[in-house]
Amino acid sequence: MALYRLGMMVRETGQALERVGCRLQGVDAFKEDLFRHRSIMNLETIKPMLGGGSWVAPNAAVVGNVSIGEKSSVWYGSVVRGDDSPVEIGSNSNVQDGCTVGGIITEYPQRLPTKIGDNVTVGHGATLSGCTVEDECLIGMGSTLMPGSKVEKGSMVAAGAVIPPDAVVGSGELWGGNPAKLLRKLKQPEADFLPVSADKYSELAAKHSTDVTNLVKNVTS
């Protein structure tokens, strides 16, 4: 232990001397601009509102006028931005890894909120801007919902689909393609899976939340 501490002292002394030498030479390469990421961030005086049991991943970003319901989750690398217009996410819903929700400026004279209902699954890499997704829907991976579009209750958007502005995905329908169109009605097993998907992600989010909390405690203790 004594040798370890001595080694640390020598290293720190060397680093300090290097900085002094750089300053004397007018070299600022040793400086680092440090930005401490905040997963939940105010925008001016507007603070995100999170329900009980909700979880936001450490490297996600929830900013400004955003409300998230109970047991909902925002996963790694996702951005939920309530700046130009509000974002509402219901209960027991999940925004999976790498999604972008809200944060849209359009030619519409009115501000279009982004609304996500209860028990909704938003797949990896999806983009939702100024749209409405009702309860128990599944938005496929890499899909895009354009401003003014609406996905009615119990519907599914296929992976990679682009829902055009002001389009309406009817209840119980499956849409796909670019631009997306009606493919068919959901089969009963598909419809039954929609709330199950939301429940599974709620359970998984609880595990990640616990593990991340324990990791932080171990690092800071």
Order of alpha helices (4+ residues) and beta strands (2+ residues): alpha-beta-beta-beta-beta-beta-beta-beta-beta-beta-beta-beta-beta-beta-beta-beta-beta-beta-beta-beta-beta-alpha
